[in-house]
Amino acid sequence: MKRRDLLRHLEKQGCEFLREGGNHTIYVNRCAQTSSAVPHHREIIEFLAQKNLQRSGHSEAVDPCHSSRVTFPSCAAHTSVR
């Protein structure tokens, strides 16, 4: 998966840019109270991309190999309306 595609997907799912590190870019999901470290490589291996999306509390993530959606357990904070 391309790095920019992963960053766009994280932002679309509610993650915010926190800081730029020496080797990683840090994004946080304040709703799920999690963070994701995205390495500074053009290509991110699929396993790492899926783990970052799952760790950030996303209910679904893109499966680039099959152009379909992979569903993960959703965050309770995302589903509740206040």
C-alpha positions as CSV (number, residue, x, y, z in Angstrom):
1,M,0.0,0.0,0.0
2,K,1.3,3.5,-0.8
3,R,2.2,5.6,2.2
4,R,0.0,8.5,1.0
5,D,-3.0,6.3,0.5
6,L,-2.6,5.0,4.1
7,L,-2.3,8.5,5.5
8,R,-5.4,9.6,3.5
9,H,-7.4,6.6,4.8
10,L,-6.3,7.4,8.4
11,E,-7.4,11.0,8.1
12,K,-10.7,10.0,6.4
13,Q,-11.4,7.7,9.4
14,G,-10.9,10.5,12.0
15,C,-7.2,10.3,12.8
16,E,-5.3,13.6,13.2
17,F,-1.6,14.3,12.5
18,L,0.2,14.6,15.8
19,R,3.9,14.9,15.0
20,E,6.7,14.0,12.6
21,G,9.4,11.8,14.1
22,G,12.8,10.9,12.7
23,N,11.6,7.6,11.1
24,H,7.8,7.7,11.5
25,T,4.8,10.0,11.2
26,I,2.5,9.8,14.3
27,Y,-1.3,10.0,13.9
28,V,-3.8,9.8,16.7
29,N,-7.5,8.8,16.9
30,R,-8.7,10.8,19.9
31,C,-12.1,9.0,19.9
32,A,-10.5,5.6,20.3
33,Q,-7.6,7.0,22.3
34,T,-5.0,5.2,20.1
35,S,-2.1,6.2,18.0
36,S,-0.5,4.9,14.8
37,A,3.1,5.2,13.7
38,V,3.5,5.2,9.9
39,P,7.1,4.7,8.6
40,H,8.7,7.0,6.1
41,H,8.7,4.5,3.2
42,R,6.9,4.9,-0.1
43,E,5.5,1.4,0.1
44,I,4.1,0.1,3.4
45,I,3.8,-3.7,3.7
46,E,0.2,-4.8,3.8
47,F,0.4,-6.5,7.2
48,L,1.7,-3.3,8.8
49,A,-0.9,-1.1,7.0
50,Q,-3.8,-3.4,8.2
51,K,-2.4,-3.4,11.8
52,N,-2.1,0.4,11.9
53,L,-5.7,0.7,10.7
54,Q,-7.0,-1.9,13.1
55,R,-5.0,-0.4,16.0
56,S,-6.4,3.1,15.3
57,G,-10.0,1.8,16.0
58,H,-11.2,1.8,12.4
59,S,-14.3,-0.3,11.7
60,E,-13.2,-1.1,8.1
61,A,-9.9,-1.1,6.2
62,V,-9.1,-1.2,2.5
63,D,-7.7,-4.6,1.3
64,P,-5.6,-3.4,-1.7
65,C,-4.9,-6.9,-2.9
66,H,-8.6,-7.7,-3.6
67,S,-10.0,-4.1,-3.9
68,S,-12.6,-5.0,-1.3
69,R,-13.3,-4.1,2.3
70,V,-12.1,-6.0,5.4
71,T,-14.3,-5.4,8.4
72,F,-12.8,-5.1,11.9
73,P,-14.7,-4.8,15.2
74,S,-16.0,-1.2,15.5
75,C,-15.1,1.2,18.3
76,A,-18.0,1.7,20.7
77,A,-17.3,5.4,20.8
78,H,-17.8,5.6,17.0
79,T,-21.2,3.9,17.2
80,S,-22.7,5.8,20.1
81,V,-24.4,9.1,19.5
82,R,-24.4,11.8,22.2
